[in-house]
């Protein structure tokens, strides 16, 4: 028999690849942080001698969820400026609050709080855009969660940097610091077309190619953004990005709520990715991403929550359900965006957008053992006819009981193993008292 680290046996396994597949009475064999086999439990018992074995007779195993757009540290701004349109919310409330409060300690504490919330909700990887990514990297490593940290770029001064060149220089430093962190990678994160100049965007494009990292950017989020672009550049933001050479498989365009058919075609032709944040878009009344129209020509569409100041949670289960229902309403078709496709958007599609699909996003041999167990033996999810449908339409993040990242168990029976929940709550209350 082969000695391995861990064997996880569950009622169902949904590997995500191939889409819609459900394996019953199977097990996942894990060794040195990697999935080495997904096989019937009877065969696993005969083949493997695990150091640790988990039996989960009421659970479904899925790949770790991937939150493909966050501002993690903004957990500490949760609820400070609700029920406002985006530009009012951003210019008159969020940016002033950031100017006053954001520093190294804020980002470190806020990112740890976010990591705890995400792990408890089955998210094992997130794609972040915020200041002090070096402090976020420290928090991520301690929490044992996987992250792609944005090297933010703006053309106005903040506590992090003073101009475009300053942001880029500091970003390269962080990229170099994180190069050997096993769970951390980086992406350039120019904030948005209206806040970053052509010169900075061209520099980002060149450096992203040299460093072989993605580009993470808010694009076509509001009608105001389009009007600003027309006034300043005499073209829409996507046309400007295309002219600057940024439309490529490196680009993750966040939101994309106001688009024309030729722009969808341009995305498909150039292989750029879209990240859909339905609940943030709804709350800020920014617009609705036409997901089906992007998927039809083959654009990869991933799923994200946005930050806690605009959502106000990091709940990928809620995001999946909202995305599915919203797509059906927009298309006037119950067949639009079925449950298996939405689960893919929250897993393998996110991995593709991040350039990590050879490592995470599905439960197949050779990939990292980022695994989530959801207990479906609850009143709210019984009876179970199709576990994928239950995951998207009726399960909640409170039913996540076990989480592994790279084979390490970071949530055990709903208890975090890497973070002190009491300490996190105490820190959050201290920040609330100061900011309030």
C-alpha positions, -999 to 999 in steps of 0.1 A, spaced: 0 0 0 11 35 -7 16 58 23 1 93 19 -7 123 40 -45 125 38 -75 107 24 -108 125 23 -139 105 17 -173 122 11 -208 114 0 -202 135 -32 -173 150 -50 -178 177 -76 -145 180 -94 -157 209 -116 -137 195 -145 -156 182 -164 -184 206 -159 -214 191 -141 -198 158 -131 -209 144 -97 -189 115 -81 -207 96 -54 -188 76 -27 -154 87 -39 -123 99 -21 -95 123 -27 -59 112 -20 -36 140 -10 2 139 -5 26 168 1 -1 193 -7 -11 179 -40 -41 158 -52 -26 125 -64 -59 107 -71 -97 110 -71 -111 75 -70 -139 53 -56 -135 49 -19 -134 12 -21 -104 14 -44 -88 41 -22 -90 19 9 -72 -9 -9 -45 14 -24 -36 40 2 -24 40 38 -31 76 49 -16 93 79 -49 111 84 -83 100 71 -115 121 70 -149 105 66 -177 130 56 -208 110 49 -231 141 46 -208 163 27 -199 174 -8 -163 182 -17 -156 210 -42 -125 229 -52 -117 259 -30 -138 289 -42 -119 317 -59 -129 353 -52 -115 370 -83 -120 406 -71 -116 420 -36 -103 449 -17 -97 427 14 -86 453 40 -119 472 34 -136 448 58 -127 475 83 -149 499 63 -179 475 61 -211 496 62 -196 531 66 -212 546 35 -242 526 24 -270 534 -1 -250 558 -23 -241 558 -60 -206 549 -69 -190 583 -76 -206 599 -45 -196 568 -24 -161 568 -38 -151 605 -40 -170 618 -9 -168 589 15 -144 561 7 -113 581 -6 -115 606 23 -118 577 48 -88 560 32 -68 592 33 -74 594 70 -72 558 82 -53 535 58 -18 526 69 2 494 74 -17 483 105 -51 489 88 -42 467 58 -27 440 79 -56 438 104 -83 442 77 -68 415 55 -66 391 83 -102 397 91 -111 392 54 -90 360 52 -109 346 82 -143 354 66 -133 339 33 -119 307 47 -150 302 69 -170 307 36 -150 282 15 -129 307 -4 -93 295 -6 -79 321 -31 -86 358 -36 -75 384 -61 -69 417 -43 -65 453 -51 -54 476 -23 -27 496 -7 2 481 12 2 448 -6 33 439 14 13 440 46 -15 420 29 12 394 19 22 391 56 -15 386 66 -21 360 38 9 339 47 -1 338 84 -37 328 75 -27 301 51 -50 313 23 -39 317 -13 -39 352 -29 -30 372 -59 -20 406 -46 -26 437 -67 3 461 -73 -20 491 -73 -14 520 -97 -30 555 -95 -20 589 -107 -27 608 -75 -10 607 -41 -20 584 -13 -3 571 17 12 543 -4 28 564 -32 27 599 -48 25 594 -86 23 567 -112 61 560 -112 61 558 -74 33 532 -74 50 511 -100 83 512 -83 68 501 -50 48 475 -67 79 459 -83 95 458 -48 65 439 -35 66 415 -65 102 408 -57 95 403 -20 67 378 -28 85 358 -54 93 329 -31 60 329 -11 43 296 -20 7 309 -17 12 345 -29 16 358 -64 11 393 -78 -8 412 -106 -5 448 -117 -37 466 -105 -42 500 -122 -73 512 -105 -95 523 -134 -93 541 -168 -104 574 -152 -77 573 -125 -46 561 -145 -29 580 -173 -18 566 -207 19 568 -197 13 547 -165 -9 521 -184 18 517 -211 44 512 -184 22 486 -167 17 467 -200 54 465 -206 63 454 -171 34 429 -169 48 412 -200 84 413 -186 73 398 -152 47 375 -168 19 386 -144 -18 395 -150 -34 430 -150 -64 436 -127 -85 467 -134 -120 482 -130 -134 487 -165 -167 500 -178 -182 500 -143 -205 531 -147 -220 554 -172 -200 582 -156 -168 564 -165 -177 562 -201 -187 599 -203 -154 609 -186 -135 589 -212 -154 604 -241 -147 639 -228 -110 634 -220 -99 609 -247 -127 610 -273 -132 573 -271 -147 547 -248 -124 531 -222 -122 497 -239 -111 514 -272 -85 533 -252 -72 501 -236 -71 484 -270 -51 512 -285 -27 510 -256 -22 472 -261 -38 461 -228 -66 439 -242 -49 405 -239 -52 373 -219 -34 391 -191 -63 415 -185 -90 409 -159 -116 436 -165 -138 440 -134 -175 448 -136 -180 454 -174 -216 466 -169 -219 490 -199 -207 473 -231 -216 472 -268 -216 441 -290 -184 451 -308 -167 455 -274 -177 419 -264 -163 407 -297 -131 426 -290 -127 408 -257 -134 374 -272 -109 381 -300 -81 392 -276 -87 366 -249 -93 391 -221 -112 380 -190 -143 395 -173 -149 394 -136 -186 397 -126 -194 413 -92 -232 411 -93 -240 421 -57 -217 451 -56 -231 463 -89 -266 460 -77 -260 477 -44 -242 507 -61 -267 507 -90 -237 507 -113 -253 486 -140 -256 449 -149 -229 428 -166 -244 409 -196 -227 376 -186 -245 354 -212 -235 378 -240 -198 374 -229 -200 337 -226 -216 331 -260 -184 340 -280 -162 323 -255 -151 350 -231 -139 336 -198 -161 351 -170 -151 347 -134 -169 358 -102 -159 382 -74 -175 399 -44 -158 433 -46 -149 449 -12 -169 449 20 -175 486 17 -197 480 -13 -211 445 -10 -209 442 22 -196 406 26 -171 382 10 -197 354 6 -191 335 -27 -221 313 -21 -244 344 -20 -225 357 -51 -232 325 -70 -269 325 -63 -272 362 -72 -253 357 -104 -274 327 -115 -308 344 -107 -297 378 -122 -287 361 -155 -320 343 -158 -339 375 -152 -318 395 -177 -321 368 -204 -357 360 -196 -347 324 -197 -346 298 -169 -320 279 -188 -296 309 -186 -264 303 -165 -271 269 -150 -258 259 -116 -228 240 -129 -216 269 -150 -219 293 -121 -199 270 -99 -173 270 -126 -173 308 -126 -165 306 -89 -137 281 -93 -120 271 -126 -129 303 -145 -113 324 -117 -82 302 -119 -80 308 -156 -83 346 -152 -55 345 -127 -33 323 -148 -34 296 -121 -56 270 -137 -27 245 -138 -26 247 -100 -61 254 -86 -98 256 -97 -107 219 -100 -102 186 -81 -80 167 -105 -47 148 -99 -17 171 -101 -34 202 -87 -30 217 -53 -52 203 -26 -74 233 -22 -106 216 -10 -138 226 7 -163 204 24 -199 215 27 -224 197 50 -257 193 31 -273 174 60 -293 205 70 -330 214 69 -322 241 44 -306 217 19 -327 186 22 -335 165 3 -306 164 -21 -313 154 -56 -285 173 -73 -257 186 -50 -245 212 -75 -280 227 -76 -280 227 -37 -247 245 -36 -258 273 -58 -294 278 -49 -299 268 -13 -266 261 6 -250 289 27 -215 295 37 -224 285 73 -225 249 60 -188 249 51 -172 228 78 -137 218 65 -112 237 43 -78 227 31 -53 249 13 -24 231 -4 -33 201 18 -31 220 51 -64 221 70 -72 257 78 -108 252 89 -117 222 111 -153 217 121 -160 255 115 -130 265 136 -100 283 121 -67 266 127 -44 295 117 -61 325 131 -74 335 165 -111 345 161 -113 363 194 -83 384 186 -97 393 152 -130 404 167 -111 425 193 -91 442 166 -122 449 145 -139 465 175 -108 487 181 -109 499 146 -146 505 147 -142 527 178 -115 548 162 -132 552 128 -167 559 142 
